[in-house]
Amino acid sequence: MNILRKKDEILAALGNIRAMERLHVDTHTEEKINNISGIKIAESRQGQFWVNFQELNGFLFMNSTILSHFDLKTSRGTKINILTEDYEIEIESDEKEIDSDFSNVSNTWITKVSFVIDPKEREIIEKRNFEEIEYKFKKERLRFLIKK
């Protein structure tokens, strides 16, 4: 057994919160990662981009789930750019407060974001008539290439 792990076990038994957190296995978040609803439309080294569509009160929502090795938490909202051969579509997130959950089992962050889209944008996404999706948050960008 690793000596540092043994030390954490002793500290956790004595009530050290940080040691308890290091030893904790997050099965709840890992279950969410393994059971994502929707279809994977894009991926890259930076992560995976999953979507499913929902209609509420006449509005069409694209609910996206992003798996990445980065914390995508922000309080200013996000944008995605859908890059096609001919043009670029920019879509703002429906909510401003975006939160990410971390799984220490797979060392992965899961982030759920919804976007209000129109039927034309839905068709482009469903038929995968784009080259790349760029997820913009804060001053960072994640790029995902189409998955055929």
ZIPEBEL-V392245 format. One record per residue. N is the residue number from 1. RES is the residue in one small letter. SS is DSSP state (H for helix, E for strand, C for the rest). NEAR is the number of other C-alpha atoms within 10 Angstrom. Layout:
# ZIPEBEL-V392245
[[N RES SS NEAR] [N RES SS NEAR]]
This chain:
# ZIPEBEL-V392245
[[1 m C 5] [2 n C 6] [3 i H 8] [4 l H 9] [5 r H 13] [6 k H 11] [7 k H 12] [8 d H 18] [9 e H 17] [10 i H 14] [11 l H 15] [12 a H 17] [13 a H 12] [14 l C 11] [15 g C 11] [16 n C 13] [17 i H 12] [18 r H 12] [19 a H 18] [20 m H 17] [21 e H 13] [22 r H 13] [23 l H 14] [24 h C 11] [25 v C 13] [26 d C 14] [27 t H 12] [28 h H 10] [29 t H 19] [30 e H 20] [31 e H 11] [32 k H 13] [33 i H 21] [34 n H 8] [35 n C 9] [36 i C 17] [37 s C 14] [38 g C 13] [39 i E 13] [40 k E 18] [41 i E 21] [42 a E 22] [43 e E 20] [44 s E 15] [45 r C 11] [46 q C 15] [47 g E 18] [48 q E 19] [49 f E 24] [50 w E 19] [51 v E 22] [52 n E 18] [53 f E 16] [54 q E 11] [55 e E 10] [56 l E 7] [57 n C 5] [58 g C 6] [59 f E 12] [60 l E 16] [61 f E 21] [62 m E 23] [63 n E 19] [64 s E 21] [65 t E 22] [66 i E 25] [67 l E 24] [68 s E 22] [69 h C 15] [70 f C 17] [71 d C 15] [72 l C 23] [73 k C 17] [74 t E 14] [75 s C 12] [76 r C 12] [77 g C 17] [78 t E 23] [79 k E 18] [80 i E 19] [81 n E 16] [82 i E 21] [83 l E 17] [84 t C 15] [85 e C 9] [86 d C 6] [87 y C 8] [88 e E 13] [89 i E 12] [90 e E 12] [91 i E 16] [92 e E 16] [93 s E 20] [94 d C 18] [95 e C 14] [96 k C 13] [97 e C 13] [98 i E 19] [99 d C 15] [100 s E 18] [101 d E 19] [102 f E 20] [103 s E 18] [104 n C 17] [105 v C 12] [106 s C 12] [107 n C 11] [108 t E 20] [109 w E 23] [110 i E 24] [111 t E 21] [112 k E 16] [113 v E 21] [114 s E 20] [115 f E 19] [116 v E 18] [117 i E 17] [118 d C 12] [119 p H 11] [120 k H 9] [121 e H 16] [122 r H 16] [123 e H 11] [124 i H 13] [125 i H 17] [126 e H 15] [127 k C 11] [128 r C 16] [129 n C 16] [130 f C 20] [131 e C 14] [132 e E 22] [133 i E 24] [134 e E 16] [135 y E 20] [136 k E 17] [137 f E 18] [138 k C 13] [139 k C 5] [140 e E 8] [141 r E 13] [142 l E 17] [143 r E 20] [144 f E 21] [145 l E 18] [146 i E 18] [147 k C 14] [148 k C 9]]
